[in-house]
Structures are given as C-alpha cells and as structure tokens.
Amino acid sequence: MPTFWLVLLLLALSALGYVAGRRRALATADGNPGDLHSLPIYYGANVAMTTAVPAFGALVIWVLAQPLFIENRVAGMIPQNLIPENASLGLVMSDVRRLAEGLDLAVETGAMTQAQTLALESETSDIRAQLGGIGVALGSEVRPEVLQAAQAFRRLASNGKDLMILATLMLALGGLTLSFRKSHKDFRARNVVERGVLALLILAASLAILTTVGIVLSMLFETVNFFGLHAWKDFFFGSTWAPNFRGDSELSILPLLWGTFYISAIALLVAVPVGLFAAIYLSEYAGSAVRAFAKPLLEILAGIPTIVYGLFALLTVGPLLLKVFGQGENGLLGLSWMSGATSVLTAGVVMGIMLIPFVSSLSDDIITAVPQSLRDGSLGLGATKSETVRQVVLPAALPGIVGAVLLAASRAIGETMIVVMGAGAIAKFSANPLESMTTITTRVVSQLTGDTDFASPETLVAFALGLSLFVLTLGLNVLALYIVRTYREQYD
C-alpha cells in the first residue's frame, strides 16, 4: 500500500471515529445534549484525535528513521576490502541506492518482474542495459557486492514498509476503540481535547527550535571534521580561495566574506533609500487610490523568482554597465574599467532591486502603525508635514525600520542565483565594483555539486562556510534586537 493511500485510510478512520464518538455520547444521554458534560463536538473530536495523532506521529517518525536504519544496516554488510581505492563507503552506498531504486522502478513499470530482479547476477546479467531502457543510468559496471547490498536494501525497505503499515493501522484502530469506549455522557471530553490541542500547539512551536538546533548540530559536526583535516588558521586568516580536489587546497573564507559584504552593501545602498522613500510616500503622502494601486505593484517584485533576476542581471544590467564603463572607445564614456558583464556592481544593483519590496513593505506597515495622535500633536504645535515625518513619525518607527533593513541584509547575504549569474565566480580581494567576485553561498553550492567525497576537506569546507554564514546572520539579528531595544527605551 503506497503511503498516500495509508494517509487517506487514517483520515477516513479519524472521520469515522468522529461520527461514532459523537453518536455514542448522545446515545448515552438518550439524545439530550444538555445531559452531556461537554458539547457533542468534543466527544467526536476526542475520538478523531486519539485515532489520528498517534498513528500520524508514528508514521512520521518511521518515515524519517527507516532510511537511516536501512542505510546503517546495508553499509555494515559491505566489507571494507571490497571498497575501491578511489572511492569511499559513501560513494558505494550512493551506487547501492541508485541500483535499488532502479530495480524498484523496473518492477513498477513492468519492465521486469519481482522474481527477475531477485534472480539477477552481476556476472551474467547486463543490468546497466536493462535499467538504461527505462531511463535509469548507472555510473559504472555493477559489482557483485553492490548488487547484493542493493537487494538487501530493497528487502529491508519492503519489510519496513509492511511493518510501518501494520503499526500505524494498529495504533489508529487501538486509539479509536479505546476513545470510543470512553465516549459517555460523564466523560470530560472538552478537557481532554483542549489538553490535546495545547500539546499539539506546543509541539508545533517546538518544531522551529528543534529544526534550528538540528541544522546547527549537523553543520557543527561536519565543521569539526573539516578542521580535523584542514588548518583552522588557513580558513580564518588565509588570503586565498583555491580548492583542489586532488589535494593542497587553500580554503580561506576571507575572500568570500569580502565579496559577500561588498555585494550586500551595494544592494542595500540601492534598496534602502528607494524602499524607505517609497514607504514614506505611500504611508504619508499618497492618496488611497494611488496606494491601492502602487503598493501591490511594488510588492510584485518580491514574487519574482531569483533566477529571473539572475537572467535580468546577465542579459540586461551587465551588458548595460559594460557599455557604459567598458568597451574602450566603443563605450559611451570611452572607458575600459569593466572587462565583462559580470561584476559586483551588476549583482549588487539587481539584488537591490529585488530587496526594495522587503524594505518598502515592512517599513510602510511600521510607519502606518505609528499612532495618529502623534501626527496630530505635531501638526497642532505648528510643524509642517515634512517636519512631522522627519522628527516624529520616523523616530517612532525607527526600531521597526532598522529591523526591516537588517532583514533585507540577511536576505542579501544569503542570495545565490543572482550572484552566480551576475557577479561571477572569482574569489579575491578588490575594491573595484566593476570586477567579478563571488560570495559564500555560491561556493557552498559549488563545493557540494557533483559526485563528491564527503570525507575530503574540499567538500567539508561547505559546512564550515554554512556555519560561518549562520553565525553572521545570527549576529545581525542580535544587533537588530539591541538597536530596537535601545531606541524603544529612549522613545518610551
């Protein structure tokens, strides 16, 4: 049974439990809702929650834990002496997973039967050709130990799926039966349901924290492995970024950090004035008709995919800047300052355009939230409209505006696609905004692209870069909190 149908079955059981629990409670009260301790809806909700929540919880845990369990079991079946010298256990397991998924796909599409897949032998069967016919590409010849591990992988996955279905259905039926039997007129169903909803709310609120902790720990462990293979002094204090998967790499974060800050600073120089002035106009000067038209039109920029911004940088902004600052005598200014369409200025300008709605929309909401009484008091004392905006409204909204700017800065630091297509991929120190540079995020993508060995410093450096980026963003958030609290105390 596919997982989709299992979910539908659990939902159906939950709906059935709701109806049955509600009817049983009314039946024990001879059909008179006034004799019930709680409203009839609570009795049905109690049966539905007891049926669905444990079953869905077990299903989620099983789906998350089963791949890890199978991976460890199958990896332990592969002898170390059978791993090729130019490969690692991780690469072998990648071949195992690809082969197992290919065999399962062959059974699903009817290209092979289950018996045929189990009878395959790598010495006598052309497995690559058979799977290639259904669009599954295998990187190399299938070795006997890989085929054996793939069959074990499939067997464990199939058995695990059957156990998962059995366990979730038993939990659902058991919860339905127990809660159905408790559905009588004296049962405090409302109290139980409210406690259950409270527990679900606490769990939902905890997911964000747990996810953040999991991300940080995963990056931290891999970063520790990286510093076990590469000198931390070279990473933090070196001046060159030159990864080489054959060894002797120079992996310094400083050139990447410089490019990240440089491009983000240019983006903020574009986004903050334009976005803030737009917010002031829309909130303080524009009429309702203009605001109703201009604000949604401005926020459309936030919905444009970053790949479109990247194409805009590559095909429009970059060539335009090259025509102005480059091409020698053929350019508009007759200069040769720019050698190509990719540059810090190209990425910064386009990224700034992308960030305008972040700054304008948040600042507009914050400025609009300033009490009207402050404006009226300022105008009543004889101040002009512009003086009221400068000396009353903006100081009152300043903490929120600072938060909006720092949110835009975090968005700029984490941007990838615009930088890849607009700024180039050269990691270096330079103060010239017309030269190509790169950022931390683009190097993370580059180091993790392709069939790489996750035991080499050239790959593990991506986790060190990611953790550094996380610390940088966290520092921005702490700074925003400090500024907001300082100004709030001063204003209050």
C-alpha positions in Angstrom: 0.0 0.0 0.0 1.5 3.4 -1.0 2.0 5.9 1.8 -0.6 8.2 0.1 -3.4 5.6 0.4 -2.3 4.9 4.0 -2.7 8.6 4.9 -6.2 8.6 3.3 -7.1 5.5 5.2 -6.0 7.1 8.5 -8.0 10.2 7.7 -11.1 8.1 6.9 -10.7 6.2 10.2 -10.4 9.5 12.0 -13.6 10.9 10.3 -15.4 7.6 11.2 -14.2 7.9 14.8 -15.6 11.5 15.0 -19.0 10.5 13.9 -19.1 7.3 16.0 -17.8 9.1 19.2 -20.4 11.9 18.8 -23.3 9.5 18.3 -22.2 7.2 21.2 -22.1 10.2 23.6 -25.5 11.3 22.5 -26.9 7.8 22.9 -25.7 7.5 26.5 -27.6 10.8 27.2 -30.8 9.5 25.4 -30.2 12.0 22.7 -30.3 15.0 25.0 -27.2 17.2 24.6 -28.0 19.0 27.8 -27.1 15.9 29.9 -23.6 15.7 28.4 -20.6 17.1 30.3 -19.3 18.7 27.1 -20.7 19.6 23.7 -21.1 16.7 21.3 -18.4 18.0 19.0 -15.8 17.4 21.8 -16.7 13.7 22.0 -16.2 13.3 18.3 -13.0 15.4 18.3 -11.6 13.3 21.1 -12.1 10.0 19.2 -10.7 11.6 16.0 -7.6 13.0 17.7 -6.9 9.7 19.5 -7.2 7.8 16.3 -5.2 10.1 14.1 -2.5 11.8 16.2 -0.6 8.7 17.5 -0.8 7.0 14.1 0.4 10.0 12.2 3.2 10.6 14.8 4.4 7.0 14.4 4.2 7.3 10.6 6.3 10.5 10.5 8.9 9.0 12.9 9.0 5.8 10.9 9.5 7.6 7.6 12.3 9.7 9.0 14.1 6.9 10.9 13.7 4.0 8.5 16.1 5.3 5.8 18.8 5.9 8.4 18.3 2.4 9.9 18.5 0.7 6.5 21.5 2.8 5.4 23.4 1.7 8.5 22.4 -1.9 8.2 23.3 -2.2 4.5 26.6 -0.2 4.9 27.6 -2.7 7.6 27.2 -5.6 5.0 29.9 -4.2 2.7 33.4 -5.4 3.6 36.0 -2.6 3.7 38.4 -4.6 1.5 35.8 -4.6 -1.3 35.6 -0.7 -1.5 37.7 0.5 -4.4 40.8 2.6 -3.7 39.5 5.7 -5.5 36.1 5.5 -3.7 34.6 5.7 -0.3 31.8 3.9 1.6 29.5 6.9 0.9 30.1 6.6 -2.9 29.4 2.9 -2.8 26.2 3.4 -0.9 25.2 6.0 -3.5 25.5 3.3 -6.1 23.6 0.9 -3.9 20.7 3.3 -3.5 20.6 4.1 -7.2 20.6 0.5 -8.2 17.9 -0.4 -5.6 15.7 2.4 -6.8 16.2 1.4 -10.4 15.2 -2.2 -9.7 12.1 -1.0 -7.9 11.2 1.3 -10.8 11.7 -1.6 -13.2 9.1 -3.6 -11.3 6.7 -0.7 -11.1 6.9 0.0 -14.9 6.6 -3.7 -15.8 10.0 -3.9 -17.4 10.9 -6.7 -15.0 9.1 -8.9 -12.6 10.0 -9.1 -8.9 11.3 -12.6 -9.4 13.5 -11.5 -12.3 15.1 -8.7 -10.2 15.8 -11.1 -7.3 17.4 -13.6 -9.7 19.8 -11.0 -11.2 23.6 -11.8 -11.1 26.1 -9.1 -12.0 28.4 -11.6 -13.8 25.8 -12.9 -16.2 23.2 -10.1 -16.4 23.6 -6.8 -18.3 21.9 -4.8 -15.5 23.1 -1.4 -16.9 21.4 -2.1 -20.3 18.2 -3.4 -18.7 17.8 -0.4 -16.4 19.0 2.0 -19.1 16.0 1.0 -21.1 13.7 2.6 -18.5 15.8 5.7 -18.0 17.9 4.7 -15.0 21.6 5.5 -15.6 24.3 3.6 -13.6 27.7 5.2 -13.4 29.8 2.0 -13.8 29.6 -1.7 -14.0 27.5 -3.3 -11.3 29.9 -5.2 -8.9 28.6 -8.3 -7.1 28.8 -6.6 -3.6 26.9 -3.6 -4.9 24.1 -5.8 -6.3 24.0 -7.9 -3.1 23.8 -4.7 -1.0 21.1 -3.3 -3.3 18.9 -6.4 -2.9 19.3 -6.3 0.9 18.4 -2.6 0.7 15.2 -3.4 -1.2 14.3 -6.3 1.1 14.7 -4.2 4.3 12.8 -1.3 2.7 9.9 -3.6 1.7 9.8 -5.3 5.1 10.0 -1.9 6.8 7.1 -0.6 4.7 4.9 -3.5 5.7 5.7 -3.1 9.4 5.0 0.6 9.1 1.5 0.0 7.6 0.8 -2.6 10.3 2.0 -0.5 13.2 0.1 2.7 12.1 -3.1 0.9 11.5 -2.9 -0.9 14.9 -2.3 2.4 16.6 -5.2 4.0 14.8 -7.6 1.2 15.5 -6.5 0.9 19.1 -6.9 4.6 19.7 -10.3 4.5 18.0 -11.5 1.6 20.1 -10.3 3.0 23.5 -11.6 6.5 22.9 -14.9 5.2 21.6 -15.5 3.2 24.7 -14.8 6.3 26.8 -17.4 8.4 25.0 -20.3 8.6 27.5 -22.1 11.5 29.0 -20.0 11.9 32.1 -16.7 11.8 30.2 -14.9 15.2 30.4 -14.2 15.3 26.6 -13.7 19.0 26.4 -10.8 19.0 28.9 -9.1 16.1 27.1 -9.5 17.8 23.7 -8.2 21.1 25.0 -5.1 19.5 26.6 -4.5 17.6 23.3 -4.8 20.8 21.3 -2.4 22.5 23.7 0.1 19.7 23.3 -0.1 20.0 19.5 0.4 23.8 19.7 3.5 23.3 21.9 4.8 20.7 19.5 4.3 23.0 16.5 6.1 25.8 18.4 8.9 23.5 19.2 9.5 22.3 15.7 11.1 25.6 14.6 13.5 25.4 17.6 14.3 21.8 17.0 14.8 22.3 13.3 17.3 25.1 14.0 19.1 23.0 16.6 19.3 20.1 14.1 20.6 22.3 11.3 23.3 23.8 13.6 24.4 20.5 15.0 24.6 18.9 11.6 26.8 21.7 10.3 28.8 21.8 13.5 29.7 18.1 13.4 30.8 18.3 9.8 32.7 21.5 10.5 34.6 19.7 13.3 35.5 17.0 10.8 36.7 19.7 8.4 39.0 21.3 10.9 40.4 17.9 11.6 41.6 17.7 8.0 42.4 21.4 7.3 44.2 24.0 9.4 41.8 26.5 11.0 44.3 29.3 10.7 44.3 29.0 6.9 40.5 29.0 6.9 40.0 32.1 9.1 43.2 34.1 8.3 44.3 32.9 4.9 44.0 35.2 1.9 43.4 32.7 -1.0 40.5 30.6 -2.0 41.8 27.9 -4.3 40.1 24.5 -3.8 41.7 21.5 -5.5 40.1 18.1 -5.1 43.5 16.5 -5.8 44.9 18.0 -2.6 46.9 21.0 -1.4 43.9 23.3 -1.4 43.9 26.8 0.0 40.5 27.3 1.6 40.2 30.8 3.2 36.9 32.3 4.0 38.1 35.9 3.9 37.9 36.5 0.1 34.4 35.0 0.1 33.4 37.2 3.1 34.7 40.3 1.4 32.7 39.5 -1.8 29.6 38.8 0.3 29.8 42.1 2.2 30.7 44.1 -0.9 27.8 42.9 -2.9 25.4 43.1 0.0 26.5 46.7 0.8 25.8 47.8 -2.8 22.4 46.0 -2.7 21.5 47.9 0.5 22.6 51.2 -1.0 20.1 50.6 -3.7 17.3 49.1 -1.7 17.2 51.1 1.5 16.8 54.6 0.1 14.4 53.6 -2.6 12.4 51.3 -0.4 12.3 53.7 2.5 11.3 56.7 0.4 8.6 54.6 -1.3 7.3 53.6 2.1 7.2 57.2 3.4 5.3 58.4 0.3 2.8 55.6 0.3 2.1 55.9 4.0 2.2 59.7 4.5 1.5 61.4 1.2 -0.2 59.1 -1.3 -4.0 59.0 -1.6 -6.0 55.9 -1.1 -6.4 55.3 -4.8 -2.6 55.7 -5.5 -1.8 53.5 -2.5 -4.2 50.8 -3.6 -2.5 50.7 -7.0 1.1 51.3 -6.2 1.6 49.1 -3.1 0.6 45.8 -4.8 2.5 46.7 -7.9 5.6 47.3 -5.8 5.2 44.0 -3.9 5.1 42.1 -7.2 8.9 42.4 -7.2 9.0 40.1 -4.1 7.3 37.3 -6.0 9.7 37.2 -9.0 11.9 34.1 -8.8 15.6 34.9 -8.2 16.5 33.0 -11.4 14.6 35.7 -13.3 16.6 38.4 -11.5 19.7 36.5 -12.4 18.8 36.5 -16.1 18.0 40.2 -15.8 21.5 40.8 -14.4 23.2 38.6 -17.0 21.3 39.8 -20.1 20.3 43.4 -19.3 22.1 45.1 -16.4 25.5 43.6 -17.0 25.7 44.5 -20.7 24.4 48.0 -20.0 27.1 48.6 -17.4 29.7 47.1 -19.7 28.6 49.5 -22.4 28.9 52.5 -20.0 32.1 51.6 -18.2 33.8 49.3 -20.6 34.5 48.5 -24.3 37.1 51.3 -24.6 36.4 53.8 -27.4 33.2 51.9 -28.4 31.6 52.5 -25.0 29.5 55.5 -24.0 32.2 57.0 -21.8 35.2 55.7 -23.7 36.5 53.8 -20.6 38.0 50.4 -20.1 37.2 49.9 -16.5 35.0 46.9 -17.0 36.1 43.7 -18.8 33.0 41.7 -18.7 29.2 41.8 -17.9 29.7 40.1 -14.6 30.7 42.3 -11.7 30.0 43.2 -8.1 28.0 46.3 -9.3 25.8 44.1 -11.6 24.8 41.7 -8.9 24.5 44.5 -6.3 22.2 46.6 -8.3 19.9 43.7 -9.3 19.9 42.4 -5.8 19.0 45.8 -4.5 16.0 45.9 -6.9 14.9 42.5 -5.5 15.2 43.8 -1.9 13.1 47.0 -2.5 9.8 45.4 -1.6 11.3 43.9 1.6 12.3 47.3 2.8 9.3 49.2 1.5 6.5 46.8 2.6 7.8 46.3 6.1 8.6 50.0 6.6 5.2 51.0 5.2 3.4 48.8 7.7 5.6 50.1 10.6 5.1 53.7 9.7 1.4 53.2 9.3 1.3 51.7 12.8 2.6 54.9 14.4 -0.4 56.4 16.4 -2.2 59.2 14.6 -2.2 61.1 17.8 1.5 61.8 17.4 1.0 63.3 14.0 -2.0 65.4 15.2 0.0 66.7 18.1 3.0 67.7 15.9 0.8 69.4 13.4 -1.2 71.1 16.2 2.1 72.6 17.5 2.7 74.2 14.1 5.0 71.7 12.5 4.8 71.1 8.7 4.0 67.8 7.2 7.7 67.1 6.3 8.8 68.2 9.8 6.3 65.8 11.3 7.5 62.9 9.2 11.2 63.7 9.9 11.0 64.5 13.6 8.0 62.5 14.9 7.0 59.6 12.6 10.4 58.3 11.6 11.9 58.3 15.1 8.8 56.5 16.3 9.1 53.9 13.6 12.9 53.7 13.6 13.2 50.4 15.5 11.0 48.6 13.0 12.7 50.3 10.0 16.1 49.1 11.4 14.7 45.6 11.6 13.4 45.8 8.0 16.9 46.9 6.8 18.6 44.1 8.7 16.1 41.6 7.4 17.0 42.8 3.9 20.7 42.5 4.7 20.2 38.9 5.8 18.3 38.2 2.6 21.2 39.8 0.6 23.8 37.8 2.4 22.0 34.5 1.7 21.3 35.2 -2.0 22.9 32.7 -4.5 21.4 32.8 -8.0 21.8 36.5 -8.7 25.4 36.3 -7.6 26.2 33.2 -9.7 24.8 34.9 -12.9 25.6 38.5 -12.2 28.9 38.6 -10.1 30.9 35.7 -11.5 32.8 33.1 -9.5 36.2 34.7 -8.7 37.2 34.8 -5.1 39.6 37.7 -4.5 40.1 41.0 -2.6 39.4 44.1 -4.7 37.8 47.5 -4.1 36.8 47.8 -7.7 33.0 47.3 -8.0 33.4 46.6 -11.7 35.3 43.4 -11.2 33.9 39.9 -10.8 33.8 38.4 -7.3 31.9 35.7 -5.5 30.2 35.0 -2.2 30.0 32.4 0.5 26.7 30.9 -0.7 27.9 30.4 -4.3 30.9 28.5 -3.0 28.8 26.3 -0.8 26.8 25.2 -3.9 29.9 24.7 -5.9 31.7 22.6 -3.3 28.6 20.3 -2.9 27.9 19.9 -6.6 28.5 16.6 -8.3 29.6 13.2 -7.0 32.0 14.4 -4.3 33.6 12.6 -1.5 32.1 13.8 1.8 35.3 12.9 3.6 37.5 15.4 1.8 38.3 18.9 3.1 37.2 20.4 -0.3 33.7 19.2 0.4 33.5 19.5 4.1 34.5 23.2 3.8 30.9 23.9 2.6 29.7 23.0 6.1 32.2 25.4 7.7 31.1 28.1 5.3 27.5 27.4 6.1 28.1 27.6 9.8 30.0 30.8 9.4 27.1 32.2 7.4 24.7 31.2 10.2 26.8 32.9 12.8 27.0 36.0 10.7 23.2 36.1 10.2 22.7 35.4 13.9 25.0 38.4 14.7 22.8 40.6 12.5 19.7 39.6 14.3 21.3 40.2 17.7 22.4 43.7 16.5 18.9 44.4 15.3 17.5 43.4 18.8 20.0 45.7 20.5 19.1 48.6 18.3 15.4 48.1 18.6 15.5 47.8 22.4 17.8 50.9 22.7 15.5 53.1 20.7 12.3 51.8 22.2 13.6 52.6 25.7 14.6 56.0 24.6 11.3 56.8 22.9 9.1 55.3 25.6 
